Amino acid sequence: MARSSTRPTSRDVARAAGVSQAAVSLVLGDKWRGRVSETTAQRVRQAATDLGYRPNLAARNLRLGRTRTVLLVVPALTTEFFAGVYTGAARVAAAHGFGVVLYPSPEGVGPARDPFASAQAALDGVIASSMAADALTAISGDQLPLVMLDSDPAGSLGAATVNLDITDGVRQVTDHLLGLGHRHLLHLAADVPSWTFRIRARELADRLATTPGTRLTTARAPITIDAARAATEAALTAPGARPTAVVCDDDKLAAGAYKAARRLGLRIPDDLSVTGLDDLALATALDPELTTVRLDAELFGERGMQALLAVLDGREPAHGDIPVQLIPRASTAPPRPS
């Protein structure tokens, strides 16, 4: 007998699995644990797959009063890092029947134009980077279920905070350079008013403060290659002893430091070691390849979405920062003897 061309319903799934429609709703809504057995849940999922059943999300959302839409608020998409965050968040969202809408802040920080007539009516929750937190005000995002990324857990606006272990990343970079023998470091700091960059500066300063005979110079620049080049060039030509290593808050800043070194006739790493933070594709496009800290952007996005789902379900989100890893490459070496 030919299969009917009519779209299968939850009643069809229930009949095929030998269970009630309520059980089908629980299993396909991922709310079955503690209510039906694992065997029953598997039987329902298999029946849904065999029948080609797809839930009518629009009808279900009208009943529940939820749109199953999440807003991801990030700085302007000027690097692939936040594209990776989106990819990870969207992957977890899709597995739970949610969609993710991107809301980039046009200049990287500060408010962007509200894409919704009423954000609270159109959204179930928000995931926001601390680098674009000001944009939350424009969309009343801080009045919705909110998860903050890269944000101070002690002062976060959100119901949950998900962080990369940036402090450990800076510690790994600093220990690497100190181990090579560097004692005068230039911190090329991102000129962005964000918690994640404040803790980078604090950890670097604290680490050096515990090592006798070290010196730290700081130059600030917006996260653009030209701004980084100008700031590095000015710092390296200032009166006094020249730093032997540049610690950059971002791989793009490191690219600017490379340009400054080249303009000044300095060779990397013979005359100047340079480190970054992110491990973007740019890190291996530079010559020599850049020593940097690898941040798992997709895992960051996944954990952010998982935390928001937990908040929406009234569960406690997972705790613990996401580990990061120093990737030593050819841009760092011992300093030349003075």
VOPAGU-2260 file (C-alpha; in pm, 1 decimal, decimal comma):
REM VOPAGU-2260
SITE   aa  ch    i         X         Y         Z
SITE  MET   A    0       0,0       0,0       0,0
SITE  ALA   A    1     144,7     336,8    -101,7
SITE  ARG   A    2     225,1     583,6     173,3
SITE  SER   A    3     -20,6     872,7     192,8
SITE  SER   A    4     107,3    1203,0      58,6
SITE  THR   A    5     -53,9    1374,1     359,9
SITE  ARG   A    6     200,2    1518,7     604,4
SITE  PRO   A    7     235,1    1277,9     901,3
SITE  THR   A    8      99,9    1403,9    1232,9
SITE  SER   A    9     193,4    1341,5    1594,8
SITE  ARG   A   10    -109,6    1110,0    1609,1
SITE  ASP   A   11      52,2     897,0    1335,0
SITE  VAL   A   12     378,4     885,6    1533,2
SITE  ALA   A   13     191,3     788,7    1850,8
SITE  ARG   A   14       6,4     509,0    1666,8
SITE  ALA   A   15     328,3     376,3    1508,9
SITE  ALA   A   16     516,7     383,4    1840,2
SITE  GLY   A   17     224,5     244,6    2041,8
SITE  VAL   A   18     219,3     540,5    2282,3
SITE  SER   A   19      -2,8     837,8    2360,5
SITE  GLN   A   20      23,2    1173,3    2179,9
SITE  ALA   A   21     126,8    1325,0    2512,1
SITE  ALA   A   22     428,8    1091,6    2520,0
SITE  VAL   A   23     519,3    1194,6    2163,8
SITE  SER   A   24     503,6    1561,8    2265,4
SITE  LEU   A   25     726,1    1499,0    2566,7
SITE  VAL   A   26     988,0    1308,4    2367,2
SITE  LEU   A   27    1000,8    1538,5    2064,6
SITE  GLY   A   28     996,2    1843,1    2294,1
SITE  ASP   A   29    1296,6    1694,2    2481,1
SITE  LYS   A   30    1103,8    1696,5    2810,4
SITE  TRP   A   31    1065,1    1320,7    2850,5
SITE  ARG   A   32    1332,1    1246,5    3113,1
SITE  GLY   A   33    1171,7    1122,5    3431,4
SITE  ARG   A   34     833,0    1095,0    3258,0
SITE  VAL   A   35     881,2     817,7    3000,6
SITE  SER   A   36    1144,6     546,1    2971,8
SITE  GLU   A   37    1455,8     564,8    2753,9
SITE  THR   A   38    1320,5     269,1    2551,7
SITE  THR   A   39     993,1     451,0    2485,0
SITE  ALA   A   40    1175,7     768,7    2388,0
SITE  GLN   A   41    1388,7     574,8    2138,8
SITE  ARG   A   42    1077,0     409,4    1994,9
SITE  VAL   A   43     907,0     748,0    1947,2
SITE  ARG   A   44    1213,8     900,9    1780,1
SITE  GLN   A   45    1247,6     600,5    1548,7
SITE  ALA   A   46     879,9     619,0    1452,8
SITE  ALA   A   47     911,2     991,4    1380,0
SITE  THR   A   48    1216,0     924,8    1161,5
SITE  ASP   A   49    1049,0     635,6     975,1
SITE  LEU   A   50     739,5     845,4     903,2
SITE  GLY   A   51     937,7    1156,7     808,7
SITE  TYR   A   52     752,0    1348,6    1079,1
SITE  ARG   A   53     844,0    1715,1    1133,7
SITE  PRO   A   54     673,8    1903,5    1419,4
SITE  ASN   A   55     465,0    2203,8    1324,4
SITE  LEU   A   56     676,7    2455,4    1515,8
SITE  ALA   A   57     464,7    2751,0    1416,7
SITE  ALA   A   58     150,3    2598,7    1568,9
SITE  ARG   A   59     334,6    2480,3    1877,5
SITE  ASN   A   60     490,9    2820,1    1932,8
SITE  LEU   A   61     151,6    2989,0    1913,5
SITE  ARG   A   62      25,5    2753,4    2182,9
SITE  LEU   A   63     329,4    2806,7    2403,3
SITE  GLY   A   64     355,0    3181,0    2343,9
SITE  ARG   A   65     722,0    3136,8    2241,7
SITE  THR   A   66     896,5    3218,8    1915,8
SITE  ARG   A   67    1191,7    2979,8    1966,8
SITE  THR   A   68    1416,1    3259,7    1843,0
SITE  VAL   A   69    1733,7    3374,3    2016,1
SITE  LEU   A   70    1929,6    3692,8    1950,7
SITE  LEU   A   71    2310,0    3676,6    1942,3
SITE  VAL   A   72    2455,3    4021,8    2011,1
SITE  VAL   A   73    2817,9    4050,4    1899,7
SITE  PRO   A   74    3063,0    4316,9    1784,9
SITE  ALA   A   75    3080,5    4386,9    1411,8
SITE  LEU   A   76    3179,2    4068,2    1228,9
SITE  THR   A   77    3527,0    4189,2    1139,2
SITE  THR   A   78    3699,6    3858,9    1221,7
SITE  GLU   A   79    3600,3    3495,8    1189,0
SITE  PHE   A   80    3597,2    3454,6    1569,0
SITE  PHE   A   81    3238,4    3573,3    1611,2
SITE  ALA   A   82    3135,8    3383,0    1299,6
SITE  GLY   A   83    3259,4    3073,8    1486,1
SITE  VAL   A   84    3060,9    3174,6    1795,2
SITE  TYR   A   85    2748,7    3202,1    1576,8
SITE  THR   A   86    2815,5    2863,3    1413,0
SITE  GLY   A   87    2841,8    2691,3    1750,2
SITE  ALA   A   88    2535,1    2863,3    1893,8
SITE  ALA   A   89    2326,5    2792,0    1582,6
SITE  ARG   A   90    2425,7    2423,1    1584,8
SITE  VAL   A   91    2298,5    2370,5    1940,2
SITE  ALA   A   92    1992,9    2589,6    1875,7
SITE  ALA   A   93    1892,3    2390,5    1566,3
SITE  ALA   A   94    1914,4    2063,6    1761,0
SITE  HIS   A   95    1653,1    2205,6    2000,2
SITE  GLY   A   96    1423,6    2363,1    1740,7
SITE  PHE   A   97    1549,5    2719,4    1793,1
SITE  GLY   A   98    1674,4    2975,0    1544,0
SITE  VAL   A   99    1950,5    3230,8    1605,5
SITE  VAL   A  100    1939,2    3586,8    1472,5
SITE  LEU   A  101    2264,2    3785,6    1459,6
SITE  TYR   A  102    2267,8    4141,4    1585,5
SITE  PRO   A  103    2608,8    4295,7    1510,4
SITE  SER   A  104    2704,9    4630,8    1655,6
SITE  PRO   A  105    2822,1    4834,7    1352,9
SITE  GLU   A  106    3139,7    4981,4    1504,0
SITE  GLY   A  107    3223,6    4680,7    1716,1
SITE  VAL   A  108    3088,0    4840,6    2034,2
SITE  GLY   A  109    2787,7    5055,6    2115,6
SITE  PRO   A  110    2422,8    5033,1    2010,4
SITE  ALA   A  111    2302,5    4917,1    1670,1
SITE  ARG   A  112    1961,7    4986,5    1514,8
SITE  ASP   A  113    1684,2    4773,0    1663,7
SITE  PRO   A  114    1589,9    4507,7    1401,4
SITE  PHE   A  115    1258,4    4436,5    1574,2
SITE  ALA   A  116     956,6    4657,0    1640,7
SITE  SER   A  117     941,4    4493,8    1982,2
SITE  ALA   A  118    1235,6    4274,4    2070,3
SITE  GLN   A  119    1068,9    4131,6    2378,2
SITE  ALA   A  120     771,7    4013,2    2171,8
SITE  ALA   A  121     992,5    3858,4    1903,6
SITE  LEU   A  122    1254,1    3682,0    2114,6
SITE  ASP   A  123    1280,7    3410,2    2374,8
SITE  GLY   A  124    1625,8    3510,6    2495,0
SITE  VAL   A  125    1955,9    3682,4    2423,0
SITE  ILE   A  126    2321,3    3577,5    2416,5
SITE  ALA   A  127    2548,8    3882,2    2423,7
SITE  SER   A  128    2922,1    3948,0    2410,0
SITE  SER   A  129    3045,4    4193,5    2671,1
SITE  MET   A  130    3214,6    4375,9    2380,4
SITE  ALA   A  131    2869,3    4472,5    2248,6
SITE  ALA   A  132    2680,8    4496,7    2575,8
SITE  ASP   A  133    2570,4    4856,4    2511,2
SITE  ALA   A  134    2355,3    4728,4    2225,7
SITE  LEU   A  135    2135,5    4549,9    2480,9
SITE  THR   A  136    1987,3    4880,7    2588,0
SITE  ALA   A  137    1866,8    4956,2    2235,8
SITE  ILE   A  138    1667,7    4633,4    2218,6
SITE  SER   A  139    1570,3    4601,9    2586,9
SITE  GLY   A  140    1772,0    4280,9    2573,8
SITE  ASP   A  141    1864,5    4308,3    2939,4
SITE  GLN   A  142    1494,3    4254,5    3020,8
SITE  LEU   A  143    1489,3    3914,0    2846,6
SITE  PRO   A  144    1645,2    3583,7    2959,5
SITE  LEU   A  145    2010,4    3671,1    2903,3
SITE  VAL   A  146    2344,2    3491,1    2886,1
SITE  MET   A  147    2659,3    3703,1    2875,7
SITE  LEU   A  148    2977,5    3594,7    2697,6
SITE  ASP   A  149    3321,5    3712,1    2813,2
SITE  SER   A  150    3174,8    3904,9    3101,3
SITE  ASP   A  151    3255,2    3962,1    3467,2
SITE  PRO   A  152    3061,8    3691,2    3655,8
SITE  ALA   A  153    3045,8    3916,8    3961,5
SITE  GLY   A  154    2878,3    4205,5    3778,7
SITE  SER   A  155    2704,0    4038,5    3486,8
SITE  LEU   A  156    2362,8    4153,9    3365,3
SITE  GLY   A  157    2279,7    3799,9    3265,1
SITE  ALA   A  158    2118,8    3503,7    3436,0
SITE  ALA   A  159    2434,3    3312,4    3336,9
SITE  THR   A  160    2785,5    3394,8    3219,8
SITE  VAL   A  161    3002,6    3187,1    2985,7
SITE  ASN   A  162    3373,0    3268,0    2968,2
SITE  LEU   A  163    3685,2    3148,6    2796,7
SITE  ASP   A  164    3975,8    3112,0    3039,8
SITE  ILE   A  165    4142,6    3428,4    2909,3
SITE  THR   A  166    4332,9    3476,5    3235,5
SITE  ASP   A  167    4506,0    3142,6    3183,4
SITE  GLY   A  168    4572,7    3232,7    2819,3
SITE  VAL   A  169    4758,5    3548,4    2921,7
SITE  ARG   A  170    4940,8    3348,3    3188,6
SITE  GLN   A  171    5054,6    3096,7    2926,0
SITE  VAL   A  172    5178,9    3373,4    2694,7
SITE  THR   A  173    5363,9    3554,1    2973,5
SITE  ASP   A  174    5527,2    3237,2    3104,0
SITE  HIS   A  175    5632,2    3147,3    2749,4
SITE  LEU   A  176    5804,5    3483,9    2696,3
SITE  LEU   A  177    5962,5    3488,8    3042,8
SITE  GLY   A  178    6087,8    3135,4    2984,1
SITE  LEU   A  179    6258,9    3253,8    2666,5
SITE  GLY   A  180    6435,1    3522,9    2868,1
SITE  HIS   A  181    6230,7    3834,2    2783,3
SITE  ARG   A  182    6216,5    4092,6    3060,2
SITE  HIS   A  183    6086,1    4407,9    2887,1
SITE  LEU   A  184    5742,2    4353,3    2735,3
SITE  LEU   A  185    5520,9    4589,0    2537,0
SITE  HIS   A  186    5148,8    4524,7    2586,3
SITE  LEU   A  187    4962,3    4625,4    2269,9
SITE  ALA   A  188    4622,1    4657,9    2434,5
SITE  ALA   A  189    4287,2    4670,4    2255,3
SITE  ASP   A  190    4136,3    5015,4    2308,9
SITE  VAL   A  191    3792,1    4867,7    2378,9
SITE  PRO   A  192    3606,5    4928,7    2708,8
SITE  SER   A  193    3535,3    4564,5    2779,9
SITE  TRP   A  194    3587,6    4331,8    3077,3
SITE  THR   A  195    3771,8    4074,6    2868,9
SITE  PHE   A  196    4043,2    4326,2    2778,4
SITE  ARG   A  197    4066,4    4465,7    3131,2
SITE  ILE   A  198    4142,5    4122,2    3274,0
SITE  ARG   A  199    4410,0    4064,1    3006,8
SITE  ALA   A  200    4589,9    4380,6    3116,3
SITE  ARG   A  201    4549,3    4296,9    3484,6
SITE  GLU   A  202    4679,3    3940,9    3450,7
SITE  LEU   A  203    4981,9    4049,1    3244,9
SITE  ALA   A  204    5074,0    4318,6    3498,2
SITE  ASP   A  205    5022,2    4082,4    3794,2
SITE  ARG   A  206    5232,9    3811,3    3631,8
SITE  LEU   A  207    5523,9    4042,8    3565,6
SITE  ALA   A  208    5499,3    4194,6    3912,6
SITE  THR   A  209    5596,8    3857,7    4060,3
SITE  THR   A  210    5909,2    3830,7    3842,0
SITE  PRO   A  211    6200,4    4052,6    3949,5
SITE  GLY   A  212    6376,8    4263,3    3686,9
SITE  THR   A  213    6082,2    4285,3    3449,1
SITE  ARG   A  214    5933,7    4595,0    3289,1
SITE  LEU   A  215    5597,2    4647,2    3119,3
SITE  THR   A  216    5514,1    4921,0    2870,0
SITE  THR   A  217    5156,9    4966,0    2743,6
SITE  ALA   A  218    5030,9    5107,4    2412,2
SITE  ARG   A  219    4661,1    5115,1    2321,1
SITE  ALA   A  220    4498,6    5087,5    1980,9
SITE  PRO   A  221    4156,6    5014,3    1830,4
SITE  ILE   A  222    4144,1    4664,6    1681,5
SITE  THR   A  223    4258,0    4759,7    1331,6
SITE  ILE   A  224    4587,4    4679,2    1163,4
SITE  ASP   A  225    4669,1    5043,5    1082,3
SITE  ALA   A  226    4597,6    5164,8    1435,9
SITE  ALA   A  227    4805,3    4880,9    1579,0
SITE  ARG   A  228    5094,9    4961,5    1345,1
SITE  ALA   A  229    5095,8    5327,5    1446,1
SITE  ALA   A  230    5074,7    5252,0    1819,9
SITE  THR   A  231    5351,0    4991,4    1803,3
SITE  GLU   A  232    5577,1    5213,3    1595,8
SITE  ALA   A  233    5537,6    5497,4    1845,5
SITE  ALA   A  234    5609,1    5268,0    2141,8
SITE  LEU   A  235    5915,3    5108,2    1983,2
SITE  THR   A  236    6070,3    5444,9    1890,3
SITE  ALA   A  237    6005,0    5612,1    2228,0
SITE  PRO   A  238    6312,7    5720,2    2428,9
SITE  GLY   A  239    6472,2    5453,4    2646,6
SITE  ALA   A  240    6531,0    5082,5    2611,9
SITE  ARG   A  241    6323,0    4910,7    2346,6
SITE  PRO   A  242    6095,0    4621,4    2450,7
SITE  THR   A  243    6208,9    4281,5    2325,1
SITE  ALA   A  244    5858,0    4132,4    2295,1
SITE  VAL   A  245    5509,0    4258,9    2209,1
SITE  VAL   A  246    5207,3    4094,5    2373,9
SITE  CYS   A  247    4898,6    4169,0    2161,5
SITE  ASP   A  248    4538,3    4139,2    2280,7
SITE  ASP   A  249    4427,4    4013,7    1939,7
SITE  ASP   A  250    4581,2    3856,5    1627,4
SITE  LYS   A  251    4478,9    4156,6    1417,8
SITE  LEU   A  252    4674,9    4383,8    1653,3
SITE  ALA   A  253    4970,4    4148,0    1609,9
SITE  ALA   A  254    4949,8    4195,5    1231,7
SITE  GLY   A  255    4986,2    4569,5    1291,7
SITE  ALA   A  256    5287,3    4505,0    1514,4
SITE  TYR   A  257    5445,4    4305,0    1230,9
SITE  LYS   A  258    5403,9    4602,5     995,8
SITE  ALA   A  259    5557,8    4838,5    1250,9
SITE  ALA   A  260    5857,7    4608,9    1298,4
SITE  ARG   A  261    5910,9    4588,2     923,3
SITE  ARG   A  262    5897,4    4968,0     886,9
SITE  LEU   A  263    6156,8    5003,4    1160,2
SITE  GLY   A  264    6386,7    4743,8    1006,9
SITE  LEU   A  265    6334,1    4496,2    1292,4
SITE  ARG   A  266    6321,8    4124,2    1223,6
SITE  ILE   A  267    6069,5    3893,3    1393,9
SITE  PRO   A  268    6166,9    3705,2    1607,2
SITE  ASP   A  269    6540,6    3793,0    1592,5
SITE  ASP   A  270    6495,9    4153,5    1708,4
SITE  LEU   A  271    6139,7    4139,5    1841,4
SITE  SER   A  272    5909,6    3858,5    1953,0
SITE  VAL   A  273    5534,8    3902,5    1894,2
SITE  THR   A  274    5237,6    3711,3    2037,7
SITE  GLY   A  275    4866,1    3727,8    1961,3
SITE  LEU   A  276    4543,4    3596,6    2108,1
SITE  ASP   A  277    4261,9    3420,8    1914,5
SITE  ASP   A  278    4441,7    3193,1    1664,4
SITE  LEU   A  279    4253,7    3331,3    1366,3
SITE  ALA   A  280    4338,8    3217,9    1012,2
SITE  LEU   A  281    4550,9    3533,2    1002,1
SITE  ALA   A  282    4793,2    3378,0    1254,3
SITE  THR   A  283    4930,2    3130,4    1000,7
SITE  ALA   A  284    4907,7    3376,4     709,3
SITE  LEU   A  285    5162,6    3601,6     878,4
SITE  ASP   A  286    5532,1    3541,4     811,9
SITE  PRO   A  287    5673,5    3417,8    1041,4
SITE  GLU   A  288    5366,1    3237,0    1170,0
SITE  LEU   A  289    5229,2    3387,4    1490,3
SITE  THR   A  290    5261,6    3245,6    1840,5
SITE  THR   A  291    4912,5    3293,2    1981,4
SITE  VAL   A  292    4645,7    3154,3    2213,6
SITE  ARG   A  293    4383,1    2934,6    2052,8
SITE  LEU   A  294    4026,1    3016,6    2155,1
SITE  ASP   A  295    3758,5    2763,9    2056,5
SITE  ALA   A  296    3497,2    3004,4    1916,0
SITE  GLU   A  297    3248,1    2733,5    1815,1
SITE  LEU   A  298    3260,6    2567,9    2156,6
SITE  PHE   A  299    3213,8    2915,6    2308,1
SITE  GLY   A  300    2895,2    2961,4    2103,6
SITE  GLU   A  301    2773,6    2610,9    2187,1
SITE  ARG   A  302    2820,8    2666,4    2559,7
SITE  GLY   A  303    2646,3    3003,6    2538,6
SITE  MET   A  304    2341,4    2847,9    2372,8
SITE  GLN   A  305    2339,5    2553,7    2614,0
SITE  ALA   A  306    2345,0    2798,7    2905,7
SITE  LEU   A  307    2051,0    2993,4    2761,1
SITE  LEU   A  308    1851,1    2673,8    2706,5
SITE  ALA   A  309    1915,3    2584,9    3070,3
SITE  VAL   A  310    1793,9    2929,1    3182,6
SITE  LEU   A  311    1479,8    2896,7    2967,9
SITE  ASP   A  312    1411,9    2550,8    3116,7
SITE  GLY   A  313    1471,8    2668,7    3472,4
SITE  ARG   A  314    1785,3    2454,9    3506,1
SITE  GLU   A  315    2125,8    2551,5    3647,1
SITE  PRO   A  316    2371,1    2618,3    3360,9
SITE  ALA   A  317    2705,4    2434,5    3355,6
SITE  HIS   A  318    2991,1    2610,9    3534,4
SITE  GLY   A  319    3361,9    2639,4    3452,5
SITE  ASP   A  320    3557,7    2845,7    3202,5
SITE  ILE   A  321    3643,0    2701,4    2861,4
SITE  PRO   A  322    4013,7    2603,7    2844,2
SITE  VAL   A  323    4243,4    2784,7    2600,1
SITE  GLN   A  324    4579,1    2677,6    2457,8
SITE  LEU   A  325    4903,0    2854,0    2370,6
SITE  ILE   A  326    5020,1    2765,0    2017,6
SITE  PRO   A  327    5393,8    2842,9    1995,9
SITE  ARG   A  328    5509,2    2927,6    1643,8
SITE  ALA   A  329    5798,8    3109,0    1479,2
SITE  SER   A  330    5724,4    3465,1    1598,7
SITE  THR   A  331    5886,9    3413,3    1938,7
SITE  ALA   A  332    6249,2    3338,1    2030,1
SITE  PRO   A  333    6497,0    3433,3    2303,5
SITE  PRO   A  334    6596,4    3800,4    2298,7
SITE  ARG   A  335    6931,1    3900,0    2158,9
SITE  PRO   A  336    7194,8    3951,4    2428,0
SITE  SER   A  337    7229,8    4324,3    2509,8
